Amino acid sequence: MHRVAVVASHPIQYQAPWFRQLAEVTDLTVFFCHRQSAHDQARAGFGESFDWDVPLLDGYRYEFLENVSPTPGVDQFAGCDTPGLRHRLAAGRFDACIVNGWYLKSYLQAMRSARGLGMAVLVRGDSQLREARSALTSALKYFPYRWMLAQIDAHLFVGQANREYLEHYGVRTDSLFFAPHFVDNDRFGLGADRARESGEAAALRESWGAHPRAVIFGFAGKLVSGKRAGDFLAAIARLAKQDAGVRGVIVGAGPEADRLRERVDADKLPVVFTGFVNQSALPACYAAMDCLVVPSASESWGLVVNEAMASGRPVIVSDRVGCAADLVIEGETGFSYPMGDVAALTDRMLTLRRTIRERAVELAGALSARIGQYTCERAVAGTLEALDATAARVAVGAGRRHA
């Protein structure tokens, strides 16, 4: 059994299932670099203090490292500084260390320490080339990143855009292992089914002012400028002029909330705001809407898309959303469109409105088949493949050194 360390920024609802299942098949310890507070969640863009209402630390062994950063947090490179990590890795005598990216100082400390201790280094990130950056920035990054990424023994890529990013920087194919981004598909799927069967979803729709035949388009996420919720409102405004049965719902909170509410009131748009909704209540929200819209300017992946699809809902995403190439099959599970093009977004919403009304059963089948390929089980399988491959390489290398 592999003895594995994982270095993670802080407990995250999307990573906890991966850690739990890895702990069943490896001797796992997770090292967290920062203890996120309810206040930190508000500062991260959620707009209010809260704790997630799903278990984040159950089912696996973990430790919180001492973070000596003068400005602790997970939203800046220097926010996590954990020099004691090397000692903890050495004491654990691990075979391999999995690091969740390289955007924090602690992550570079982990990679450097693990290599110095003779451990295999695996990295699971979700960077993509579609993120907005200047030509100068891209040129300056190319050779340093090419060198750095070549030092990593295995890359756990989460999707097609992430794989293209790694290949752009010269990562070898035999160092690439698919460990997809996922959510707890069963929790969202079963939760959405219960909400529909119990009448909770219908009650939510009624509270949002929608009649039974209305088509509700939803937005879910932090209300910050980069999420471009204003594009969603603009498209709803255009749609409402053509179909009085179209409504919008915005699920989330953040610094843009007041401005967006003022726009809805001023233009008398058929849009309601739910405010922040915690994890346990999200499946019912997805069940109550008919389609999720993600108009973001930049999303390395966009896990709300997984949540919506697992809940049986199609999606419309901008072409800057990293999961588009993996989860969006045009006309089957949803649509993509050029970011910022409200006319194109409106057109996709009109088309999907017809699909929802005319081909609901076919749509449900396509969604189930696609999201079924992006699971915790597949992420664990890819991780084990990478661990086996790196262990074999280490053994070969050791044999050559002693020959």
C-alpha positions in Angstrom: 0.0 0.0 0.0 1.3 3.4 -1.0 2.2 5.8 1.9 1.0 9.1 0.7 1.0 12.7 1.8 -1.3 15.3 0.3 -0.6 19.0 0.8 -3.8 21.1 0.4 -4.5 24.8 1.1 -7.4 24.3 3.4 -10.5 21.9 3.8 -12.6 22.2 0.6 -15.9 20.6 0.1 -14.9 19.3 -3.4 -11.7 17.6 -2.2 -13.0 15.9 0.9 -14.6 12.9 -0.9 -11.3 12.4 -2.9 -9.3 12.3 0.4 -11.8 9.9 2.0 -11.7 7.4 -0.9 -7.9 7.6 -1.2 -7.6 6.8 2.5 -9.4 3.5 1.8 -6.8 2.4 -0.6 -3.6 4.2 0.6 -2.0 5.1 3.9 -2.9 8.7 3.6 -2.2 11.9 5.6 -3.5 15.3 4.4 -1.6 18.4 5.5 -3.6 21.6 5.5 -1.7 24.9 5.1 -4.4 27.2 6.5 -7.3 27.0 8.9 -10.0 28.9 7.0 -12.4 30.8 9.3 -16.0 31.8 8.6 -14.8 35.3 8.3 -12.2 34.2 5.6 -15.1 32.8 3.6 -16.7 36.2 3.5 -13.4 37.8 2.4 -13.1 35.2 -0.3 -16.1 36.7 -2.1 -19.1 34.9 -0.6 -20.3 38.2 1.0 -21.1 36.7 4.4 -19.5 34.6 7.1 -20.4 30.9 7.2 -19.1 27.4 7.6 -19.9 24.6 5.1 -22.6 22.4 6.3 -21.2 19.1 4.8 -18.4 17.2 6.6 -14.9 18.2 5.4 -12.6 16.4 7.8 -14.3 13.0 8.3 -12.8 9.7 7.1 -9.1 10.5 6.7 -6.1 11.4 8.7 -5.1 15.1 8.6 -3.0 17.7 10.3 -3.1 21.5 10.2 0.4 23.0 9.7 1.7 26.1 11.3 1.2 29.0 8.8 3.8 31.7 9.6 2.6 34.1 6.9 2.1 37.6 8.2 -1.0 37.8 5.9 -2.5 34.3 6.2 -5.0 33.2 3.6 -5.4 31.2 0.4 -6.0 34.0 -2.1 -2.4 35.1 -2.5 1.0 33.3 -3.0 2.5 34.4 0.3 -0.7 33.7 2.3 0.5 30.1 3.1 4.0 29.7 4.4 4.6 26.5 6.2 8.4 25.8 6.7 7.6 23.0 9.2 6.2 20.9 6.4 9.6 19.4 5.5 9.9 18.0 9.0 6.4 16.5 8.9 7.1 14.9 5.5 10.4 13.4 6.8 8.8 12.1 9.9 6.0 10.4 7.9 8.4 8.5 5.6 6.0 8.9 2.7 6.5 7.3 -0.7 4.8 10.1 -2.5 3.5 13.7 -2.0 0.5 15.0 -3.9 0.4 18.8 -4.2 -2.7 20.7 -5.3 -1.1 23.2 -7.6 1.8 25.7 -7.3 0.0 29.0 -6.7 0.9 29.1 -2.9 4.3 29.3 -1.3 3.5 26.2 0.7 3.0 24.2 -2.4 6.5 25.1 -3.7 7.8 24.3 -0.2 6.1 20.9 -0.5 7.5 20.1 -3.9 11.0 21.1 -2.9 10.9 19.2 0.4 9.5 16.0 -1.1 12.1 16.0 -3.9 14.9 16.5 -1.3 13.5 13.6 0.7 13.4 11.3 -2.3 9.6 11.1 -2.6 7.7 11.0 -5.8 6.0 14.4 -6.5 2.5 14.4 -8.0 0.6 17.6 -8.8 -3.1 18.0 -9.4 -4.0 21.4 -10.7 -6.5 22.9 -13.1 -4.7 25.7 -15.0 -5.7 26.3 -18.6 -4.5 28.4 -21.5 -7.9 30.2 -22.0 -7.4 32.3 -18.9 -6.8 36.0 -19.9 -3.1 36.9 -19.9 -1.0 39.2 -21.9 1.4 38.0 -24.6 4.3 39.3 -22.5 3.2 37.4 -19.4 2.8 34.2 -21.5 6.3 34.6 -22.9 7.9 35.3 -19.6 6.2 32.2 -18.0 7.0 29.8 -20.8 10.6 28.6 -20.0 10.4 28.8 -16.2 7.1 26.8 -16.2 8.5 24.3 -18.8 11.4 23.7 -16.5 9.3 23.5 -13.3 6.7 21.2 -14.7 9.3 18.8 -16.0 10.6 18.3 -12.4 7.2 16.8 -11.4 7.0 13.0 -11.5 3.3 12.8 -12.4 0.5 15.3 -13.3 -3.0 14.5 -12.3 -4.9 16.5 -15.0 -8.5 17.3 -14.3 -9.8 17.8 -17.8 -9.0 18.5 -21.5 -8.2 22.2 -21.1 -5.8 21.3 -18.2 -4.2 18.6 -20.3 -3.7 21.0 -23.2 -2.0 23.5 -20.7 0.4 20.9 -19.5 1.2 19.7 -23.0 1.8 23.3 -24.1 4.6 23.4 -21.5 6.2 20.2 -22.7 4.9 17.7 -20.1 5.4 14.1 -21.5 2.4 12.0 -22.2 3.6 9.2 -19.9 3.5 11.7 -17.0 -0.2 12.5 -17.5 -2.9 10.8 -15.6 -6.6 11.6 -15.7 -8.0 12.5 -12.2 -11.1 14.5 -13.1 -12.7 17.4 -11.2 -15.9 16.0 -9.7 -18.6 16.6 -7.1 -20.5 14.1 -5.0 -22.8 13.1 -7.9 -24.9 10.8 -5.7 -25.6 13.5 -3.1 -26.6 16.1 -5.8 -28.6 13.6 -7.9 -30.5 12.0 -5.0 -31.0 15.4 -3.3 -32.5 16.8 -6.5 -34.7 13.7 -7.0 -36.0 14.0 -3.4 -36.7 17.7 -3.9 -38.8 17.0 -7.0 -40.6 14.1 -5.5 -41.4 15.8 -2.2 -42.7 19.0 -3.8 -39.8 21.1 -2.4 -38.6 22.0 -5.9 -42.2 23.0 -6.9 -42.5 25.1 -3.7 -39.2 26.9 -4.5 -40.4 27.6 -8.0 -43.6 29.0 -6.7 -41.7 31.2 -4.2 -39.6 32.5 -7.1 -42.8 33.6 -8.8 -42.8 31.0 -11.6 -45.8 29.2 -12.9 -45.6 25.4 -13.5 -44.8 25.8 -17.2 -42.2 28.5 -16.8 -38.6 27.9 -17.8 -36.2 29.1 -15.1 -32.6 29.9 -15.9 -30.3 30.0 -12.9 -27.0 31.6 -12.0 -25.1 30.1 -9.0 -21.9 31.5 -7.5 -20.1 34.4 -5.8 -21.5 37.7 -6.9 -18.1 39.2 -8.0 -17.3 41.1 -11.2 -15.5 38.2 -12.9 -18.6 36.0 -12.7 -20.3 38.4 -15.1 -23.8 38.0 -13.6 -24.7 41.2 -15.4 -24.5 39.3 -18.7 -27.0 36.8 -17.3 -29.4 39.7 -16.4 -29.0 41.2 -19.9 -29.9 37.9 -21.5 -32.9 37.4 -19.2 -34.1 40.9 -20.2 -33.9 40.0 -23.9 -35.7 36.7 -23.4 -38.4 38.1 -21.3 -39.5 40.3 -24.2 -40.0 37.2 -26.3 -41.4 34.8 -23.7 -43.3 35.9 -20.6 -42.7 32.4 -19.2 -39.0 32.8 -18.8 -37.6 33.7 -15.3 -34.2 34.0 -13.7 -32.8 33.1 -10.3 -29.5 34.2 -8.8 -28.2 31.8 -6.1 -25.4 33.3 -4.2 -24.0 36.4 -2.5 -21.1 38.8 -2.8 -20.0 42.4 -3.3 -21.9 42.8 -6.6 -25.3 41.9 -5.0 -26.6 45.4 -4.4 -25.7 46.6 -7.9 -27.4 43.6 -9.5 -30.5 44.0 -7.4 -30.7 47.7 -8.3 -30.5 46.7 -12.0 -33.3 44.1 -11.6 -35.5 46.6 -9.9 -34.8 49.4 -12.3 -35.5 47.3 -15.4 -38.3 45.3 -13.7 -36.7 42.0 -14.7 -38.3 38.6 -13.8 -35.3 37.7 -11.6 -35.2 36.7 -7.9 -32.2 36.5 -5.5 -31.9 33.7 -3.0 -28.9 35.0 -1.2 -26.2 32.5 0.0 -27.2 28.9 -0.1 -25.1 26.3 1.7 -24.2 22.9 0.3 -27.0 20.8 1.7 -29.7 23.0 0.2 -28.1 23.4 -3.3 -29.6 20.2 -4.8 -33.1 21.5 -4.3 -32.2 24.8 -5.9 -30.8 23.0 -9.0 -34.0 20.8 -9.1 -36.1 24.0 -9.0 -34.3 25.6 -12.0 -34.4 24.3 -15.5 -30.9 25.3 -16.7 -27.7 26.7 -15.2 -25.9 29.6 -16.9 -22.2 30.3 -16.2 -21.1 33.5 -18.0 -17.8 33.9 -16.2 -14.8 35.8 -17.7 -12.5 33.1 -16.3 -13.1 29.7 -14.6 -10.2 27.2 -14.3 -13.0 24.6 -14.2 -16.4 25.6 -12.8 -17.6 22.9 -10.4 -21.1 24.4 -10.3 -21.5 22.8 -13.8 -20.8 19.4 -12.3 -23.4 20.2 -9.5 -26.1 21.2 -11.9 -25.5 18.3 -14.3 -25.5 15.8 -11.4 -28.8 17.3 -10.4 -30.1 16.6 -13.9 -29.9 20.1 -15.3 -28.3 21.3 -18.6 -25.9 24.1 -18.7 -24.8 27.1 -20.8 -21.2 28.3 -20.2 -18.9 30.9 -21.6 -15.9 29.7 -23.6 -13.7 30.8 -20.7 -15.1 28.1 -18.4 -12.5 25.3 -18.2 -15.0 22.4 -18.1 -16.6 23.3 -21.4 -14.6 20.8 -23.5 -15.3 18.0 -21.0 -18.9 18.4 -19.9 -20.7 20.5 -22.5 -21.7 18.5 -25.6 -23.3 21.1 -27.8 -27.0 20.6 -28.1 -27.0 17.5 -25.8 -25.9 18.6 -22.4 -26.0 22.3 -23.1 -24.1 25.0 -25.0 -21.1 27.2 -24.9 -20.8 30.7 -26.3 -18.2 33.5 -26.7 -17.7 35.2 -23.3 -19.3 38.6 -23.1 -21.5 38.0 -26.2 -25.0 38.6 -24.7 -26.7 38.1 -28.1 -25.1 34.6 -28.4 -26.0 33.8 -24.8 -29.6 34.8 -25.5 -29.7 32.6 -28.6 -28.4 29.6 -26.7 -30.9 30.1 -24.0 -33.7 30.3 -26.5 -32.6 27.1 -28.1 -32.2 25.3 -24.8 -35.7 26.5 -23.7 -37.1 24.6 -26.7 -35.0 21.5 -25.9 -36.2 21.5 -22.3 -39.8 21.6 -23.4 -39.5 19.2 -26.4 -36.8 16.7 -25.6 -36.6 16.5 -21.8 -36.1 12.7 -21.6 -33.3 12.7 -24.2 -31.7 15.6 -22.4 -31.7 13.8 -19.0 -30.1 10.7 -20.5 -27.3 12.7 -22.1 -26.6 14.5 -18.8 -26.5 11.3 -16.8 -24.1 9.6 -19.3 -21.7 12.6 -19.4 -21.5 13.4 -15.7 -21.1 9.7 -14.9 -17.6 9.9 -16.3 -16.5 12.6 -13.8 -16.6 10.9 -10.5 -14.6 10.5 -7.3 -14.0 6.9 -8.2 -12.4 7.9 -11.5 -10.2 10.5 -9.7 -9.0 7.9 -7.2 -8.3 5.4 -10.0 -6.2 8.0 -11.9 -4.3 8.9 -8.7 -3.5 5.2 -8.1 -2.3 4.8 -11.7 0.0 7.7 -11.1 1.2 6.4 -7.8 1.9 2.9 -9.3 3.8 4.5 -12.3 6.0 6.7 -10.1 6.7 3.9 -7.7 7.9 1.8 -10.6 10.1 4.6 -11.9 11.6 5.2 -8.5 12.4 1.4 -8.2 14.0 1.3 -11.6 16.1 4.4 -10.8 17.2 2.9 -7.5 18.2 -0.3 -9.2 20.3 1.5 -11.8 22.1 3.5 -9.0 23.0 0.2 -7.2 24.0 -1.7 -10.4 
